[in-house]
Amino acid sequence: MTDALARAALGGILTEVAPGGWLERVASVAFLLLAAALPWSVAPISITLVLTAALTLAIWWRPGGPRWVRTPVDLPALGWLVALALAATFAQDPGASWSRVTKGFLLLLVPVAAYHAREETRARHALAVLFVSAGAAAIYAIVRFVAQGPEFPNRVKGLVGHPLTYGGQV
């Protein structure tokens, strides 16, 4: 796919988002979608994180492309992933435990975010998208809470459905 095809297919939207080739522009849009998804439900967060990470890894691994953005989280993240793998290997039920190892890839978000925020303009766009989305998510949560009634069993849950998960997101 050439730059001209990407511009034609997406109506020129991506040319405003990021410099470079079409892959970098698509990855930048995916990163903005990730920023928009963060205050909402786990499924959109997971989908946009995997999409953004896959596109960013494709950029890093192409010949002559930019490389992994080193962060202070890299080594601890690798240690956590190894610890999860070891725990799953020696668990009483390794088959059930291995599905949890994927949580170790959550910290891949740090170098991916560092890569996409390396230019101040892109970082500001991502923060603006995150703040607008978080404001909308907070309004939704408050409206839902008020509509259900502020009695004891009801708590502010947002879209995720559980107050502790929502509290962590907030």
C-alpha positions as CSV (number, residue, x, y, z in Angstrom):
1,M,0.0,0.0,0.0
2,T,1.4,3.3,-0.9
3,D,1.0,6.7,0.8
4,A,-1.4,7.8,-2.0
5,L,-3.6,4.7,-1.5
6,A,-3.6,5.2,2.3
7,R,-4.6,8.9,1.9
8,A,-7.3,7.9,-0.6
9,A,-8.6,5.1,1.5
10,L,-8.8,7.2,4.7
11,G,-9.7,10.5,3.2
12,G,-6.5,12.2,4.1
13,I,-7.2,11.9,7.8
14,L,-4.0,10.0,8.6
15,T,-1.7,12.6,6.9
16,E,-2.6,15.0,9.8
17,V,-1.7,12.5,12.5
18,A,1.9,11.4,12.0
19,P,4.8,11.9,9.6
20,G,6.3,9.0,7.9
21,G,4.9,6.1,6.0
22,W,1.4,4.7,6.0
23,L,2.2,2.1,8.6
24,E,3.4,4.8,11.1
25,R,0.3,6.9,10.4
26,V,-2.1,3.9,11.0
27,A,-0.2,3.0,14.2
28,S,-0.6,6.6,15.4
29,V,-4.4,6.4,14.8
30,A,-4.4,3.1,16.7
31,F,-2.6,4.8,19.5
32,L,-5.2,7.6,19.7
33,L,-7.9,4.9,19.7
34,L,-6.1,3.2,22.6
35,A,-6.0,6.5,24.5
36,A,-9.8,6.9,23.8
37,A,-10.5,3.4,25.0
38,L,-8.5,3.5,28.3
39,P,-11.3,5.0,30.5
40,W,-13.9,2.6,29.2
41,S,-14.3,-1.2,29.2
42,V,-11.6,-3.9,29.2
43,A,-12.4,-5.4,25.8
44,P,-11.8,-2.2,23.8
45,I,-8.7,-1.5,25.8
46,S,-7.4,-5.0,25.0
47,I,-8.3,-4.8,21.3
48,T,-6.7,-1.4,20.8
49,L,-3.6,-2.3,22.8
50,V,-3.0,-5.4,20.8
51,L,-3.6,-3.5,17.5
52,T,-1.3,-0.6,18.5
53,A,1.4,-2.9,19.8
54,A,1.3,-5.1,16.7
55,L,1.5,-2.1,14.4
56,T,4.3,-0.5,16.5
57,L,6.3,-3.8,16.5
58,A,5.9,-4.0,12.8
59,I,7.4,-0.5,12.5
60,W,10.3,-1.4,14.8
61,W,11.1,-4.6,13.0
62,R,11.0,-3.4,9.5
63,P,14.5,-2.9,7.9
64,G,15.8,0.6,8.5
65,G,12.9,1.5,10.7
66,P,13.1,3.1,14.2
67,R,13.9,0.7,17.0
68,W,12.5,-0.2,20.4
69,V,12.2,2.9,22.7
70,R,14.0,2.0,25.9
71,T,12.2,2.8,29.2
72,P,13.0,2.1,32.8
73,V,10.1,-0.4,32.9
74,D,11.6,-2.8,30.3
75,L,13.7,-4.9,32.7
76,P,11.0,-5.1,35.5
77,A,8.4,-6.0,32.8
78,L,10.6,-8.8,31.5
79,G,11.1,-10.0,35.1
80,W,7.3,-10.0,35.7
81,L,6.7,-11.9,32.5
82,V,9.3,-14.5,33.4
83,A,7.8,-14.8,37.0
84,L,4.4,-15.3,35.5
85,A,5.7,-18.0,33.1
86,L,7.5,-19.8,36.0
87,A,4.4,-19.6,38.2
88,A,2.3,-21.1,35.4
89,T,4.8,-23.8,34.7
90,F,5.0,-25.0,38.3
91,A,1.3,-24.4,39.2
92,Q,-1.0,-27.1,40.3
93,D,-3.0,-26.6,37.1
94,P,-0.5,-25.3,34.5
95,G,-3.1,-25.5,31.7
96,A,-5.4,-23.0,33.5
97,S,-2.5,-20.9,34.7
98,W,-0.9,-20.3,31.2
99,S,-3.8,-18.1,30.1
100,R,-2.9,-15.6,32.8
101,V,0.6,-15.2,31.5
102,T,-0.7,-12.8,28.9
103,K,-1.2,-10.2,31.6
104,G,2.6,-9.8,31.5
105,F,2.3,-8.2,28.1
106,L,0.3,-5.3,29.6
107,L,3.5,-3.4,30.4
108,L,4.2,-3.4,26.6
109,L,2.0,-0.4,26.7
110,V,4.9,1.6,28.3
111,P,7.4,1.5,25.4
112,V,4.6,1.7,22.8
113,A,3.4,4.9,24.5
114,A,6.9,6.2,24.8
115,Y,7.4,5.6,21.1
116,H,4.2,7.3,20.0
117,A,4.7,10.2,22.4
118,R,8.3,11.0,21.4
119,E,7.0,14.0,19.5
120,E,5.4,16.6,21.7
121,T,2.5,17.3,19.2
122,R,1.5,13.6,19.2
123,A,1.8,13.3,22.9
124,R,-0.4,16.4,23.4
125,H,-3.0,14.9,21.0
126,A,-3.0,11.6,22.8
127,L,-3.4,13.3,26.2
128,A,-6.3,15.5,24.8
129,V,-8.0,12.4,23.5
130,L,-7.5,10.6,26.8
131,F,-8.9,13.6,28.9
132,V,-11.9,14.0,26.7
133,S,-12.7,10.3,26.8
134,A,-12.1,10.1,30.6
135,G,-14.5,13.1,31.0
136,A,-17.1,11.3,29.0
137,A,-16.6,8.1,30.9
138,A,-16.9,9.9,34.3
139,I,-20.1,11.6,33.2
140,Y,-21.5,8.3,32.1
141,A,-20.5,6.7,35.4
142,I,-22.1,9.4,37.4
143,V,-25.3,9.4,35.4
144,R,-25.5,5.6,35.7
145,F,-25.0,5.8,39.4
146,V,-27.7,8.5,39.9
147,A,-30.1,6.6,37.6
148,Q,-29.7,3.4,39.7
149,G,-30.1,5.3,42.9
150,P,-27.5,6.2,45.5
151,E,-28.5,3.4,48.0
152,F,-25.8,1.2,49.6
153,P,-25.6,-1.7,47.2
154,N,-25.2,0.6,44.3
155,R,-21.7,1.9,43.6
156,V,-20.1,3.9,40.8
157,K,-19.1,1.3,38.3
158,G,-18.6,3.0,35.0
159,L,-18.9,0.8,31.9
160,V,-16.8,-2.0,33.3
161,G,-19.5,-3.2,35.8
162,H,-17.3,-3.6,38.8
163,P,-16.5,-0.7,41.2
164,L,-12.9,-1.8,41.9
165,T,-12.0,-2.1,38.2
166,Y,-13.6,1.2,37.5
167,G,-11.7,2.8,40.5
168,G,-8.5,1.4,39.1
169,Q,-9.2,2.9,35.7
170,V,-10.1,6.3,37.2
